[in-house]
Amino acid sequence: MARTAGDTLDVFTMIDIFKYVIYGIAAAFFVYGILLMVEGFFT
């Protein structure tokens, strides 16, 4: 823990952004799957 607070803050911010990106991709695939399923039902 010899680093400055700025480095630690940057690391945590990167992890937070990475987490949001993963959640966003997962949600996009989830919505895409639902749309494909609904489209399959109606055709």
mmCIF file as Biopython writes it, N, C-alpha, C and O atoms, coordinates in Angstrom:
data_model
#
loop_
_atom_site.group_PDB
_atom_site.id
_atom_site.type_symbol
_atom_site.label_atom_id
_atom_site.label_alt_id
_atom_site.label_comp_id
_atom_site.label_asym_id
_atom_site.label_entity_id
_atom_site.label_seq_id
_atom_site.pdbx_PDB_ins_code
_atom_site.Cartn_x
_atom_site.Cartn_y
_atom_site.Cartn_z
_atom_site.occupancy
_atom_site.B_iso_or_equiv
_atom_site.auth_seq_id
_atom_site.auth_asym_id
_atom_site.pdbx_PDB_model_num
ATOM 1   N N  . MET A ? 1  ? 0.835   -1.199  0.000   1.0 0.0 1  A 1 
ATOM 2   C CA . MET A ? 1  ? 0.000   0.000   0.000   1.0 0.0 1  A 1 
ATOM 3   C C  . MET A ? 1  ? 0.871   1.250   0.000   1.0 0.0 1  A 1 
ATOM 4   O O  . MET A ? 1  ? 0.571   2.229   0.683   1.0 0.0 1  A 1 
ATOM 5   N N  . ALA A ? 2  ? 1.942   1.206   -0.766  1.0 0.0 2  A 1 
ATOM 6   C CA . ALA A ? 2  ? 2.858   2.345   -0.799  1.0 0.0 2  A 1 
ATOM 7   C C  . ALA A ? 2  ? 2.467   3.333   -1.892  1.0 0.0 2  A 1 
ATOM 8   O O  . ALA A ? 2  ? 3.110   4.368   -2.069  1.0 0.0 2  A 1 
ATOM 9   N N  . ARG A ? 3  ? 1.412   3.003   -2.619  1.0 0.0 3  A 1 
ATOM 10  C CA . ARG A ? 3  ? 1.000   3.888   -3.705  1.0 0.0 3  A 1 
ATOM 11  C C  . ARG A ? 3  ? 0.230   5.083   -3.159  1.0 0.0 3  A 1 
ATOM 12  O O  . ARG A ? 3  ? -0.197  5.105   -2.005  1.0 0.0 3  A 1 
ATOM 13  N N  . THR A ? 4  ? 0.072   6.068   -4.024  1.0 0.0 4  A 1 
ATOM 14  C CA . THR A ? 4  ? -0.685  7.254   -3.623  1.0 0.0 4  A 1 
ATOM 15  C C  . THR A ? 4  ? -2.176  6.971   -3.745  1.0 0.0 4  A 1 
ATOM 16  O O  . THR A ? 4  ? -2.576  5.991   -4.373  1.0 0.0 4  A 1 
ATOM 17  N N  . ALA A ? 5  ? -2.993  7.820   -3.149  1.0 0.0 5  A 1 
ATOM 18  C CA . ALA A ? 5  ? -4.440  7.621   -3.186  1.0 0.0 5  A 1 
ATOM 19  C C  . ALA A ? 5  ? -4.966  7.751   -4.616  1.0 0.0 5  A 1 
ATOM 20  O O  . ALA A ? 5  ? -5.977  7.141   -4.961  1.0 0.0 5  A 1 
ATOM 21  N N  . GLY A ? 6  ? -4.290  8.539   -5.444  1.0 0.0 6  A 1 
ATOM 22  C CA . GLY A ? 6  ? -4.740  8.738   -6.817  1.0 0.0 6  A 1 
ATOM 23  C C  . GLY A ? 6  ? -4.710  7.446   -7.612  1.0 0.0 6  A 1 
ATOM 24  O O  . GLY A ? 6  ? -5.646  7.156   -8.358  1.0 0.0 6  A 1 
ATOM 25  N N  . ASP A ? 7  ? -3.630  6.653   -7.461  1.0 0.0 7  A 1 
ATOM 26  C CA . ASP A ? 7  ? -3.533  5.391   -8.188  1.0 0.0 7  A 1 
ATOM 27  C C  . ASP A ? 7  ? -4.645  4.440   -7.765  1.0 0.0 7  A 1 
ATOM 28  O O  . ASP A ? 7  ? -5.286  3.807   -8.604  1.0 0.0 7  A 1 
ATOM 29  N N  . THR A ? 8  ? -4.869  4.346   -6.455  1.0 0.0 8  A 1 
ATOM 30  C CA . THR A ? 8  ? -5.905  3.447   -5.956  1.0 0.0 8  A 1 
ATOM 31  C C  . THR A ? 8  ? -7.269  3.880   -6.480  1.0 0.0 8  A 1 
ATOM 32  O O  . THR A ? 8  ? -8.083  3.041   -6.863  1.0 0.0 8  A 1 
ATOM 33  N N  . LEU A ? 9  ? -7.517  5.177   -6.497  1.0 0.0 9  A 1 
ATOM 34  C CA . LEU A ? 9  ? -8.793  5.693   -6.987  1.0 0.0 9  A 1 
ATOM 35  C C  . LEU A ? 9  ? -8.955  5.368   -8.469  1.0 0.0 9  A 1 
ATOM 36  O O  . LEU A ? 9  ? -10.046 5.007   -8.911  1.0 0.0 9  A 1 
ATOM 37  N N  . ASP A ? 10 ? -7.872  5.495   -9.236  1.0 0.0 10 A 1 
ATOM 38  C CA . ASP A ? 10 ? -7.943  5.188   -10.663 1.0 0.0 10 A 1 
ATOM 39  C C  . ASP A ? 10 ? -8.284  3.715   -10.881 1.0 0.0 10 A 1 
ATOM 40  O O  . ASP A ? 10 ? -9.103  3.376   -11.735 1.0 0.0 10 A 1 
ATOM 41  N N  . VAL A ? 11 ? -7.642  2.839   -10.093 1.0 0.0 11 A 1 
ATOM 42  C CA . VAL A ? 11 ? -7.888  1.400   -10.237 1.0 0.0 11 A 1 
ATOM 43  C C  . VAL A ? 11 ? -9.345  1.085   -9.933  1.0 0.0 11 A 1 
ATOM 44  O O  . VAL A ? 11 ? -9.996  0.353   -10.679 1.0 0.0 11 A 1 
ATOM 45  N N  . PHE A ? 12 ? -9.858  1.639   -8.836  1.0 0.0 12 A 1 
ATOM 46  C CA . PHE A ? 12 ? -11.251 1.362   -8.476  1.0 0.0 12 A 1 
ATOM 47  C C  . PHE A ? 12 ? -12.207 1.946   -9.515  1.0 0.0 12 A 1 
ATOM 48  O O  . PHE A ? 12 ? -13.244 1.353   -9.811  1.0 0.0 12 A 1 
ATOM 49  N N  . THR A ? 13 ? -11.858 3.108   -10.069 1.0 0.0 13 A 1 
ATOM 50  C CA . THR A ? 13 ? -12.710 3.709   -11.097 1.0 0.0 13 A 1 
ATOM 51  C C  . THR A ? 13 ? -12.719 2.840   -12.348 1.0 0.0 13 A 1 
ATOM 52  O O  . THR A ? 13 ? -13.767 2.658   -12.967 1.0 0.0 13 A 1 
ATOM 53  N N  . MET A ? 14 ? -11.561 2.303   -12.724 1.0 0.0 14 A 1 
ATOM 54  C CA . MET A ? 14 ? -11.485 1.427   -13.892 1.0 0.0 14 A 1 
ATOM 55  C C  . MET A ? 14 ? -12.313 0.168   -13.674 1.0 0.0 14 A 1 
ATOM 56  O O  . MET A ? 14 ? -13.019 -0.279  -14.578 1.0 0.0 14 A 1 
ATOM 57  N N  . ILE A ? 15 ? -12.226 -0.407  -12.464 1.0 0.0 15 A 1 
ATOM 58  C CA . ILE A ? 15 ? -13.009 -1.606  -12.150 1.0 0.0 15 A 1 
ATOM 59  C C  . ILE A ? 15 ? -14.496 -1.281  -12.232 1.0 0.0 15 A 1 
ATOM 60  O O  . ILE A ? 15 ? -15.277 -2.078  -12.752 1.0 0.0 15 A 1 
ATOM 61  N N  . ASP A ? 16 ? -14.891 -0.119  -11.723 1.0 0.0 16 A 1 
ATOM 62  C CA . ASP A ? 16 ? -16.296 0.290   -11.757 1.0 0.0 16 A 1 
ATOM 63  C C  . ASP A ? 16 ? -16.777 0.424   -13.203 1.0 0.0 16 A 1 
ATOM 64  O O  . ASP A ? 16 ? -17.849 -0.068  -13.554 1.0 0.0 16 A 1 
ATOM 65  N N  . ILE A ? 17 ? -15.978 1.092   -14.039 1.0 0.0 17 A 1 
ATOM 66  C CA . ILE A ? 17 ? -16.344 1.271   -15.444 1.0 0.0 17 A 1 
ATOM 67  C C  . ILE A ? 17 ? -16.422 -0.085  -16.143 1.0 0.0 17 A 1 
ATOM 68  O O  . ILE A ? 17 ? -17.338 -0.338  -16.925 1.0 0.0 17 A 1 
ATOM 69  N N  . PHE A ? 18 ? -15.445 -0.960  -15.850 1.0 0.0 18 A 1 
ATOM 70  C CA . PHE A ? 18 ? -15.423 -2.291  -16.452 1.0 0.0 18 A 1 
ATOM 71  C C  . PHE A ? 18 ? -16.679 -3.065  -16.076 1.0 0.0 18 A 1 
ATOM 72  O O  . PHE A ? 18 ? -17.269 -3.765  -16.898 1.0 0.0 18 A 1 
ATOM 73  N N  . LYS A ? 19 ? -17.080 -2.921  -14.792 1.0 0.0 19 A 1 
ATOM 74  C CA . LYS A ? 19 ? -18.277 -3.606  -14.307 1.0 0.0 19 A 1 
ATOM 75  C C  . LYS A ? 19 ? -19.513 -3.103  -15.053 1.0 0.0 19 A 1 
ATOM 76  O O  . LYS A ? 19 ? -20.366 -3.899  -15.448 1.0 0.0 19 A 1 
ATOM 77  N N  . TYR A ? 20 ? -19.612 -1.790  -15.247 1.0 0.0 20 A 1 
ATOM 78  C CA . TYR A ? 20 ? -20.767 -1.234  -15.955 1.0 0.0 20 A 1 
ATOM 79  C C  . TYR A ? 20 ? -20.779 -1.692  -17.411 1.0 0.0 20 A 1 
ATOM 80  O O  . TYR A ? 20 ? -21.844 -1.955  -17.970 1.0 0.0 20 A 1 
ATOM 81  N N  . VAL A ? 21 ? -19.596 -1.788  -18.031 1.0 0.0 21 A 1 
ATOM 82  C CA . VAL A ? 21 ? -19.519 -2.235  -19.425 1.0 0.0 21 A 1 
ATOM 83  C C  . VAL A ? 21 ? -20.010 -3.676  -19.543 1.0 0.0 21 A 1 
ATOM 84  O O  . VAL A ? 21 ? -20.771 -4.007  -20.452 1.0 0.0 21 A 1 
ATOM 85  N N  . ILE A ? 22 ? -19.562 -4.540  -18.607 1.0 0.0 22 A 1 
ATOM 86  C CA . ILE A ? 22 ? -19.988 -5.944  -18.637 1.0 0.0 22 A 1 
ATOM 87  C C  . ILE A ? 22 ? -21.493 -6.043  -18.436 1.0 0.0 22 A 1 
ATOM 88  O O  . ILE A ? 22 ? -22.170 -6.794  -19.138 1.0 0.0 22 A 1 
ATOM 89  N N  . TYR A ? 23 ? -22.021 -5.277  -17.469 1.0 0.0 23 A 1 
ATOM 90  C CA . TYR A ? 23 ? -23.468 -5.302  -17.230 1.0 0.0 23 A 1 
ATOM 91  C C  . TYR A ? 23 ? -24.223 -4.810  -18.461 1.0 0.0 23 A 1 
ATOM 92  O O  . TYR A ? 23 ? -25.271 -5.355  -18.806 1.0 0.0 23 A 1 
ATOM 93  N N  . GLY A ? 24 ? -23.696 -3.788  -19.120 1.0 0.0 24 A 1 
ATOM 94  C CA . GLY A ? 24 ? -24.352 -3.249  -20.308 1.0 0.0 24 A 1 
ATOM 95  C C  . GLY A ? 24 ? -24.395 -4.272  -21.437 1.0 0.0 24 A 1 
ATOM 96  O O  . GLY A ? 24 ? -25.417 -4.424  -22.106 1.0 0.0 24 A 1 
ATOM 97  N N  . ILE A ? 25 ? -23.266 -4.982  -21.650 1.0 0.0 25 A 1 
ATOM 98  C CA . ILE A ? 25 ? -23.223 -5.997  -22.703 1.0 0.0 25 A 1 
ATOM 99  C C  . ILE A ? 25 ? -24.178 -7.138  -22.376 1.0 0.0 25 A 1 
ATOM 100 O O  . ILE A ? 25 ? -24.885 -7.630  -23.256 1.0 0.0 25 A 1 
ATOM 101 N N  . ALA A ? 26 ? -24.201 -7.563  -21.108 1.0 0.0 26 A 1 
ATOM 102 C CA . ALA A ? 26 ? -25.092 -8.650  -20.696 1.0 0.0 26 A 1 
ATOM 103 C C  . ALA A ? 26 ? -26.550 -8.245  -20.901 1.0 0.0 26 A 1 
ATOM 104 O O  . ALA A ? 26 ? -27.354 -9.041  -21.385 1.0 0.0 26 A 1 
ATOM 105 N N  . ALA A ? 27 ? -26.891 -7.012  -20.533 1.0 0.0 27 A 1 
ATOM 106 C CA . ALA A ? 27 ? -28.267 -6.535  -20.693 1.0 0.0 27 A 1 
ATOM 107 C C  . ALA A ? 27 ? -28.626 -6.460  -22.176 1.0 0.0 27 A 1 
ATOM 108 O O  . ALA A ? 27 ? -29.746 -6.792  -22.562 1.0 0.0 27 A 1 
ATOM 109 N N  . ALA A ? 28 ? -27.677 -6.024  -23.008 1.0 0.0 28 A 1 
ATOM 110 C CA . ALA A ? 28 ? -27.943 -5.920  -24.445 1.0 0.0 28 A 1 
ATOM 111 C C  . ALA A ? 28 ? -28.220 -7.302  -25.037 1.0 0.0 28 A 1 
ATOM 112 O O  . ALA A ? 28 ? -29.148 -7.462  -25.829 1.0 0.0 28 A 1 
ATOM 113 N N  . PHE A ? 29 ? -27.412 -8.308  -24.653 1.0 0.0 29 A 1 
ATOM 114 C CA . PHE A ? 29 ? -27.639 -9.664  -25.148 1.0 0.0 29 A 1 
ATOM 115 C C  . PHE A ? 29 ? -28.965 -10.212 -24.641 1.0 0.0 29 A 1 
ATOM 116 O O  . PHE A ? 29 ? -29.666 -10.921 -25.363 1.0 0.0 29 A 1 
ATOM 117 N N  . PHE A ? 30 ? -29.312 -9.880  -23.390 1.0 0.0 30 A 1 
ATOM 118 C CA . PHE A ? 30 ? -30.572 -10.333 -22.800 1.0 0.0 30 A 1 
ATOM 119 C C  . PHE A ? 30 ? -31.756 -9.780  -23.590 1.0 0.0 30 A 1 
ATOM 120 O O  . PHE A ? 30 ? -32.672 -10.517 -23.954 1.0 0.0 30 A 1 
ATOM 121 N N  . VAL A ? 31 ? -31.725 -8.465  -23.852 1.0 0.0 31 A 1 
ATOM 122 C CA . VAL A ? 31 ? -32.807 -7.829  -24.613 1.0 0.0 31 A 1 
ATOM 123 C C  . VAL A ? 31 ? -32.852 -8.387  -26.034 1.0 0.0 31 A 1 
ATOM 124 O O  . VAL A ? 31 ? -33.929 -8.618  -26.582 1.0 0.0 31 A 1 
ATOM 125 N N  . TYR A ? 32 ? -31.680 -8.602  -26.626 1.0 0.0 32 A 1 
ATOM 126 C CA . TYR A ? 32 ? -31.616 -9.136  -27.988 1.0 0.0 32 A 1 
ATOM 127 C C  . TYR A ? 32 ? -32.226 -10.536 -28.046 1.0 0.0 32 A 1 
ATOM 128 O O  . TYR A ? 32 ? -32.950 -10.868 -28.985 1.0 0.0 32 A 1 
ATOM 129 N N  . GLY A ? 33 ? -31.925 -11.355 -27.029 1.0 0.0 33 A 1 
ATOM 130 C CA . GLY A ? 33 ? -32.490 -12.707 -26.968 1.0 0.0 33 A 1 
ATOM 131 C C  . GLY A ? 33 ? -34.000 -12.668 -26.838 1.0 0.0 33 A 1 
ATOM 132 O O  . GLY A ? 33 ? -34.699 -13.445 -27.489 1.0 0.0 33 A 1 
ATOM 133 N N  . ILE A ? 34 ? -34.514 -11.773 -26.004 1.0 0.0 34 A 1 
ATOM 134 C CA . ILE A ? 34 ? -35.968 -11.653 -25.827 1.0 0.0 34 A 1 
ATOM 135 C C  . ILE A ? 34 ? -36.619 -11.217 -27.141 1.0 0.0 34 A 1 
ATOM 136 O O  . ILE A ? 34 ? -37.672 -11.729 -27.519 1.0 0.0 34 A 1 
ATOM 137 N N  . LEU A ? 35 ? -35.981 -10.264 -27.835 1.0 0.0 35 A 1 
ATOM 138 C CA . LEU A ? 35 ? -36.532 -9.806  -29.115 1.0 0.0 35 A 1 
ATOM 139 C C  . LEU A ? 35 ? -36.563 -10.949 -30.131 1.0 0.0 35 A 1 
ATOM 140 O O  . LEU A ? 35 ? -37.540 -11.099 -30.864 1.0 0.0 35 A 1 
ATOM 141 N N  . LEU A ? 36 ? -35.501 -11.752 -30.177 1.0 0.0 36 A 1 
ATOM 142 C CA . LEU A ? 36 ? -35.479 -12.876 -31.111 1.0 0.0 36 A 1 
ATOM 143 C C  . LEU A ? 36 ? -36.568 -13.879 -30.751 1.0 0.0 36 A 1 
ATOM 144 O O  . LEU A ? 36 ? -37.234 -14.407 -31.642 1.0 0.0 36 A 1 
ATOM 145 N N  . MET A ? 37 ? -36.760 -14.149 -29.464 1.0 0.0 37 A 1 
ATOM 146 C CA . MET A ? 37 ? -37.767 -15.103 -29.013 1.0 0.0 37 A 1 
ATOM 147 C C  . MET A ? 37 ? -39.168 -14.610 -29.383 1.0 0.0 37 A 1 
ATOM 148 O O  . MET A ? 37 ? -39.990 -15.370 -29.896 1.0 0.0 37 A 1 
ATOM 149 N N  . VAL A ? 38 ? -39.429 -13.323 -29.115 1.0 0.0 38 A 1 
ATOM 150 C CA . VAL A ? 38 ? -40.742 -12.747 -29.431 1.0 0.0 38 A 1 
ATOM 151 C C  . VAL A ? 38 ? -40.976 -12.774 -30.942 1.0 0.0 38 A 1 
ATOM 152 O O  . VAL A ? 38 ? -42.073 -13.082 -31.407 1.0 0.0 38 A 1 
ATOM 153 N N  . GLU A ? 39 ? -39.933 -12.448 -31.696 1.0 0.0 39 A 1 
ATOM 154 C CA . GLU A ? 39 ? -40.057 -12.458 -33.146 1.0 0.0 39 A 1 
ATOM 155 C C  . GLU A ? 39 ? -40.338 -13.878 -33.636 1.0 0.0 39 A 1 
ATOM 156 O O  . GLU A ? 39 ? -41.102 -14.070 -34.583 1.0 0.0 39 A 1 
ATOM 157 N N  . GLY A ? 40 ? -39.728 -14.864 -33.000 1.0 0.0 40 A 1 
ATOM 158 C CA . GLY A ? 40 ? -39.977 -16.255 -33.366 1.0 0.0 40 A 1 
ATOM 159 C C  . GLY A ? 40 ? -41.410 -16.657 -33.077 1.0 0.0 40 A 1 
ATOM 160 O O  . GLY A ? 40 ? -42.000 -17.434 -33.828 1.0 0.0 40 A 1 
ATOM 161 N N  . PHE A ? 41 ? -41.976 -16.138 -32.000 1.0 0.0 41 A 1 
ATOM 162 C CA . PHE A ? 41 ? -43.358 -16.472 -31.651 1.0 0.0 41 A 1 
ATOM 163 C C  . PHE A ? 41 ? -44.344 -15.883 -32.649 1.0 0.0 41 A 1 
ATOM 164 O O  . PHE A ? 41 ? -45.357 -16.505 -32.969 1.0 0.0 41 A 1 
ATOM 165 N N  . PHE A ? 42 ? -44.046 -14.674 -33.145 1.0 0.0 42 A 1 
ATOM 166 C CA . PHE A ? 42 ? -45.011 -13.976 -33.989 1.0 0.0 42 A 1 
ATOM 167 C C  . PHE A ? 42 ? -44.873 -14.306 -35.472 1.0 0.0 42 A 1 
ATOM 168 O O  . PHE A ? 42 ? -45.699 -13.877 -36.277 1.0 0.0 42 A 1 
ATOM 169 N N  . THR A ? 43 ? -43.833 -15.069 -35.847 1.0 0.0 43 A 1 
ATOM 170 C CA . THR A ? 43 ? -43.676 -15.368 -37.273 1.0 0.0 43 A 1 
ATOM 171 C C  . THR A ? 43 ? -44.009 -16.823 -37.552 1.0 0.0 43 A 1 
ATOM 172 O O  . THR A ? 43 ? -43.935 -17.264 -38.699 1.0 0.0 43 A 1 
#
